[in-house]
Amino acid sequence: MNLPCLGIDIAKVKFNVCLLQLTGKLKHKVFSNTATGFEQLQQWLKKHEVQLVHACLEATGTYGEALSLYLHHHGHTVSVMNPAAIKAFAASRLSRTKTDRVDAELIARFCLAHQPPAWTPPAAEVRELQALVRRLESLLEMRVAEENRLAAGVTVVAVRSSVEELLTHLKDQITRTEKLIRKHIDKHPGLKQQSELLNSIPGIADTTAALLLAEVPNIKQYRSARQVAAFAGLVPRERQSGSSVKGRVRLSKIGNARLRKALYFPALTALRCSPFFQHWAEGLRQRGKSKMSVIGAVMRKLIHIAYGVLKSGRPFDPELAKSA
């Protein structure tokens, strides 16, 4: 069924929309990024005799989550896109102007041209896990910042005392949040089973397992392990043209940065402690792969294996993992 396209340029306080009707007519409006604004959007659509739309917006952190859930709950088709896809579409149209209004129209035209797949909101327990995991990530980043400040040398006694007190508080909050994450996973049998499967993989422990479950909430929506790796930005990107341009193969990094960050240290642990990964990585080194290329390949292998164990419901098996 063809639906009018609604391009949404989302921000913290407000969002711009562009309604691209089936006749090609455009309508623009700005709403506050609040529950009241969502209701006003719904009334505005009805005013223009539009019952359902295919809404499209960029994946920009938490700013668009509430609006996406609201639109989905009211029966609209919602697509949440990687900003890189919208950027590439803008480049293909030689778009030179960038304003919120222009971006909303661009997203609407992208939606019409590409008919992107519909987004399905994660289950409530997964959304709660995601919030807890992201809170833990923020706390860890704050602790590192304060530790670096202390290590740089704080000469004022009062400031040093303040930093030390904050570090103590952050340590307590980190411990508390980690307990909340474990308790939440244990409370939900599906999450607990998936966490145990992920924990069977060398290098992956509770923290990484929780993040994987939070950031890849429905593994079964992907048709292959490569699709999950692409979602994480862990597929190779080649740069070659004719005989004169031949760049090194690198990770694409077009995808979920949290997943890439979360898999770096597990990859190092797997290389240090797992005979399976040590043997597999040695083959890469013999083919001339650099140290960082090997680490990137192990990160990709980890997410391939994670896809395999979650999809099959069977714990890590080195023999099966050889083909992952």
Secondary structure as a PSIPRED ss2 file (coil, helix, strand):
# PSIPRED VFORMAT (PSIPRED V4.0)

   1 M C   1.000  0.000  0.000
   2 N C   1.000  0.000  0.000
   3 L C   1.000  0.000  0.000
   4 P C   1.000  0.000  0.000
   5 C E   0.000  0.000  1.000
   6 L E   0.000  0.000  1.000
   7 G E   0.000  0.000  1.000
   8 I E   0.000  0.000  1.000
   9 D E   0.000  0.000  1.000
  10 I E   0.000  0.000  1.000
  11 A C   1.000  0.000  0.000
  12 K C   1.000  0.000  0.000
  13 V C   1.000  0.000  0.000
  14 K E   0.000  0.000  1.000
  15 F E   0.000  0.000  1.000
  16 N E   0.000  0.000  1.000
  17 V E   0.000  0.000  1.000
  18 C E   0.000  0.000  1.000
  19 L E   0.000  0.000  1.000
  20 L E   0.000  0.000  1.000
  21 Q C   1.000  0.000  0.000
  22 L C   1.000  0.000  0.000
  23 T C   1.000  0.000  0.000
  24 G C   1.000  0.000  0.000
  25 K C   1.000  0.000  0.000
  26 L E   0.000  0.000  1.000
  27 K E   0.000  0.000  1.000
  28 H E   0.000  0.000  1.000
  29 K E   0.000  0.000  1.000
  30 V E   0.000  0.000  1.000
  31 F E   0.000  0.000  1.000
  32 S E   0.000  0.000  1.000
  33 N C   1.000  0.000  0.000
  34 T C   1.000  0.000  0.000
  35 A H   0.000  1.000  0.000
  36 T H   0.000  1.000  0.000
  37 G H   0.000  1.000  0.000
  38 F H   0.000  1.000  0.000
  39 E H   0.000  1.000  0.000
  40 Q H   0.000  1.000  0.000
  41 L H   0.000  1.000  0.000
  42 Q H   0.000  1.000  0.000
  43 Q H   0.000  1.000  0.000
  44 W H   0.000  1.000  0.000
  45 L H   0.000  1.000  0.000
  46 K H   0.000  1.000  0.000
  47 K H   0.000  1.000  0.000
  48 H C   1.000  0.000  0.000
  49 E C   1.000  0.000  0.000
  50 V C   1.000  0.000  0.000
  51 Q C   1.000  0.000  0.000
  52 L C   1.000  0.000  0.000
  53 V C   1.000  0.000  0.000
  54 H E   0.000  0.000  1.000
  55 A E   0.000  0.000  1.000
  56 C E   0.000  0.000  1.000
  57 L E   0.000  0.000  1.000
  58 E E   0.000  0.000  1.000
  59 A C   1.000  0.000  0.000
  60 T C   1.000  0.000  0.000
  61 G C   1.000  0.000  0.000
  62 T C   1.000  0.000  0.000
  63 Y C   1.000  0.000  0.000
  64 G C   1.000  0.000  0.000
  65 E H   0.000  1.000  0.000
  66 A H   0.000  1.000  0.000
  67 L H   0.000  1.000  0.000
  68 S H   0.000  1.000  0.000
  69 L H   0.000  1.000  0.000
  70 Y H   0.000  1.000  0.000
  71 L H   0.000  1.000  0.000
  72 H H   0.000  1.000  0.000
  73 H H   0.000  1.000  0.000
  74 H C   1.000  0.000  0.000
  75 G C   1.000  0.000  0.000
  76 H C   1.000  0.000  0.000
  77 T E   0.000  0.000  1.000
  78 V E   0.000  0.000  1.000
  79 S E   0.000  0.000  1.000
  80 V E   0.000  0.000  1.000
  81 M E   0.000  0.000  1.000
  82 N C   1.000  0.000  0.000
  83 P H   0.000  1.000  0.000
  84 A H   0.000  1.000  0.000
  85 A H   0.000  1.000  0.000
  86 I H   0.000  1.000  0.000
  87 K H   0.000  1.000  0.000
  88 A H   0.000  1.000  0.000
  89 F H   0.000  1.000  0.000
  90 A H   0.000  1.000  0.000
  91 A H   0.000  1.000  0.000
  92 S H   0.000  1.000  0.000
  93 R C   1.000  0.000  0.000
  94 L C   1.000  0.000  0.000
  95 S C   1.000  0.000  0.000
  96 R C   1.000  0.000  0.000
  97 T C   1.000  0.000  0.000
  98 K C   1.000  0.000  0.000
  99 T C   1.000  0.000  0.000
 100 D H   0.000  1.000  0.000
 101 R H   0.000  1.000  0.000
 102 V H   0.000  1.000  0.000
 103 D H   0.000  1.000  0.000
 104 A H   0.000  1.000  0.000
 105 E H   0.000  1.000  0.000
 106 L H   0.000  1.000  0.000
 107 I H   0.000  1.000  0.000
 108 A H   0.000  1.000  0.000
 109 R H   0.000  1.000  0.000
 110 F H   0.000  1.000  0.000
 111 C H   0.000  1.000  0.000
 112 L H   0.000  1.000  0.000
 113 A H   0.000  1.000  0.000
 114 H H   0.000  1.000  0.000
 115 Q C   1.000  0.000  0.000
 116 P C   1.000  0.000  0.000
 117 P C   1.000  0.000  0.000
 118 A C   1.000  0.000  0.000
 119 W C   1.000  0.000  0.000
 120 T C   1.000  0.000  0.000
 121 P C   1.000  0.000  0.000
 122 P C   1.000  0.000  0.000
 123 A C   1.000  0.000  0.000
 124 A H   0.000  1.000  0.000
 125 E H   0.000  1.000  0.000
 126 V H   0.000  1.000  0.000
 127 R H   0.000  1.000  0.000
 128 E H   0.000  1.000  0.000
 129 L H   0.000  1.000  0.000
 130 Q H   0.000  1.000  0.000
 131 A H   0.000  1.000  0.000
 132 L H   0.000  1.000  0.000
 133 V H   0.000  1.000  0.000
 134 R H   0.000  1.000  0.000
 135 R H   0.000  1.000  0.000
 136 L H   0.000  1.000  0.000
 137 E H   0.000  1.000  0.000
 138 S H   0.000  1.000  0.000
 139 L H   0.000  1.000  0.000
 140 L H   0.000  1.000  0.000
 141 E H   0.000  1.000  0.000
 142 M H   0.000  1.000  0.000
 143 R H   0.000  1.000  0.000
 144 V H   0.000  1.000  0.000
 145 A H   0.000  1.000  0.000
 146 E H   0.000  1.000  0.000
 147 E H   0.000  1.000  0.000
 148 N H   0.000  1.000  0.000
 149 R H   0.000  1.000  0.000
 150 L H   0.000  1.000  0.000
 151 A H   0.000  1.000  0.000
 152 A C   1.000  0.000  0.000
 153 G C   1.000  0.000  0.000
 154 V C   1.000  0.000  0.000
 155 T C   1.000  0.000  0.000
 156 V C   1.000  0.000  0.000
 157 V H   0.000  1.000  0.000
 158 A H   0.000  1.000  0.000
 159 V H   0.000  1.000  0.000
 160 R H   0.000  1.000  0.000
 161 S H   0.000  1.000  0.000
 162 S H   0.000  1.000  0.000
 163 V H   0.000  1.000  0.000
 164 E H   0.000  1.000  0.000
 165 E H   0.000  1.000  0.000
 166 L H   0.000  1.000  0.000
 167 L H   0.000  1.000  0.000
 168 T H   0.000  1.000  0.000
 169 H H   0.000  1.000  0.000
 170 L H   0.000  1.000  0.000
 171 K H   0.000  1.000  0.000
 172 D H   0.000  1.000  0.000
 173 Q H   0.000  1.000  0.000
 174 I H   0.000  1.000  0.000
 175 T H   0.000  1.000  0.000
 176 R H   0.000  1.000  0.000
 177 T H   0.000  1.000  0.000
 178 E H   0.000  1.000  0.000
 179 K H   0.000  1.000  0.000
 180 L H   0.000  1.000  0.000
 181 I H   0.000  1.000  0.000
 182 R H   0.000  1.000  0.000
 183 K H   0.000  1.000  0.000
 184 H H   0.000  1.000  0.000
 185 I H   0.000  1.000  0.000
 186 D H   0.000  1.000  0.000
 187 K H   0.000  1.000  0.000
 188 H C   1.000  0.000  0.000
 189 P H   0.000  1.000  0.000
 190 G H   0.000  1.000  0.000
 191 L H   0.000  1.000  0.000
 192 K H   0.000  1.000  0.000
 193 Q H   0.000  1.000  0.000
 194 Q H   0.000  1.000  0.000
 195 S H   0.000  1.000  0.000
 196 E H   0.000  1.000  0.000
 197 L H   0.000  1.000  0.000
 198 L H   0.000  1.000  0.000
 199 N H   0.000  1.000  0.000
 200 S C   1.000  0.000  0.000
 201 I C   1.000  0.000  0.000
 202 P C   1.000  0.000  0.000
 203 G C   1.000  0.000  0.000
 204 I C   1.000  0.000  0.000
 205 A C   1.000  0.000  0.000
 206 D H   0.000  1.000  0.000
 207 T H   0.000  1.000  0.000
 208 T H   0.000  1.000  0.000
 209 A H   0.000  1.000  0.000
 210 A H   0.000  1.000  0.000
 211 L H   0.000  1.000  0.000
 212 L H   0.000  1.000  0.000
 213 L H   0.000  1.000  0.000
 214 A H   0.000  1.000  0.000
 215 E H   0.000  1.000  0.000
 216 V C   1.000  0.000  0.000
 217 P C   1.000  0.000  0.000
 218 N C   1.000  0.000  0.000
 219 I H   0.000  1.000  0.000
 220 K H   0.000  1.000  0.000
 221 Q H   0.000  1.000  0.000
 222 Y C   1.000  0.000  0.000
 223 R C   1.000  0.000  0.000
 224 S C   1.000  0.000  0.000
 225 A H   0.000  1.000  0.000
 226 R H   0.000  1.000  0.000
 227 Q H   0.000  1.000  0.000
 228 V H   0.000  1.000  0.000
 229 A H   0.000  1.000  0.000
 230 A H   0.000  1.000  0.000
 231 F H   0.000  1.000  0.000
 232 A C   1.000  0.000  0.000
 233 G C   1.000  0.000  0.000
 234 L C   1.000  0.000  0.000
 235 V C   1.000  0.000  0.000
 236 P E   0.000  0.000  1.000
 237 R E   0.000  0.000  1.000
 238 E C   1.000  0.000  0.000
 239 R C   1.000  0.000  0.000
 240 Q E   0.000  0.000  1.000
 241 S E   0.000  0.000  1.000
 242 G C   1.000  0.000  0.000
 243 S C   1.000  0.000  0.000
 244 S C   1.000  0.000  0.000
 245 V E   0.000  0.000  1.000
 246 K E   0.000  0.000  1.000
 247 G C   1.000  0.000  0.000
 248 R C   1.000  0.000  0.000
 249 V C   1.000  0.000  0.000
 250 R E   0.000  0.000  1.000
 251 L E   0.000  0.000  1.000
 252 S C   1.000  0.000  0.000
 253 K C   1.000  0.000  0.000
 254 I C   1.000  0.000  0.000
 255 G C   1.000  0.000  0.000
 256 N C   1.000  0.000  0.000
 257 A H   0.000  1.000  0.000
 258 R H   0.000  1.000  0.000
 259 L H   0.000  1.000  0.000
 260 R H   0.000  1.000  0.000
 261 K H   0.000  1.000  0.000
 262 A H   0.000  1.000  0.000
 263 L H   0.000  1.000  0.000
 264 Y H   0.000  1.000  0.000
 265 F H   0.000  1.000  0.000
 266 P H   0.000  1.000  0.000
 267 A H   0.000  1.000  0.000
 268 L H   0.000  1.000  0.000
 269 T H   0.000  1.000  0.000
 270 A H   0.000  1.000  0.000
 271 L H   0.000  1.000  0.000
 272 R H   0.000  1.000  0.000
 273 C H   0.000  1.000  0.000
 274 S C   1.000  0.000  0.000
 275 P H   0.000  1.000  0.000
 276 F H   0.000  1.000  0.000
 277 F H   0.000  1.000  0.000
 278 Q H   0.000  1.000  0.000
 279 H H   0.000  1.000  0.000
 280 W H   0.000  1.000  0.000
 281 A H   0.000  1.000  0.000
 282 E H   0.000  1.000  0.000
 283 G H   0.000  1.000  0.000
 284 L H   0.000  1.000  0.000
 285 R H   0.000  1.000  0.000
 286 Q H   0.000  1.000  0.000
 287 R C   1.000  0.000  0.000
 288 G C   1.000  0.000  0.000
 289 K C   1.000  0.000  0.000
 290 S C   1.000  0.000  0.000
 291 K H   0.000  1.000  0.000
 292 M H   0.000  1.000  0.000
 293 S H   0.000  1.000  0.000
 294 V H   0.000  1.000  0.000
 295 I H   0.000  1.000  0.000
 296 G H   0.000  1.000  0.000
 297 A H   0.000  1.000  0.000
 298 V H   0.000  1.000  0.000
 299 M H   0.000  1.000  0.000
 300 R H   0.000  1.000  0.000
 301 K H   0.000  1.000  0.000
 302 L H   0.000  1.000  0.000
 303 I H   0.000  1.000  0.000
 304 H H   0.000  1.000  0.000
 305 I H   0.000  1.000  0.000
 306 A H   0.000  1.000  0.000
 307 Y H   0.000  1.000  0.000
 308 G H   0.000  1.000  0.000
 309 V H   0.000  1.000  0.000
 310 L H   0.000  1.000  0.000
 311 K H   0.000  1.000  0.000
 312 S H   0.000  1.000  0.000
 313 G C   1.000  0.000  0.000
 314 R C   1.000  0.000  0.000
 315 P C   1.000  0.000  0.000
 316 F C   1.000  0.000  0.000
 317 D C   1.000  0.000  0.000
 318 P H   0.000  1.000  0.000
 319 E H   0.000  1.000  0.000
 320 L H   0.000  1.000  0.000
 321 A H   0.000  1.000  0.000
 322 K C   1.000  0.000  0.000
 323 S C   1.000  0.000  0.000
 324 A C   1.000  0.000  0.000
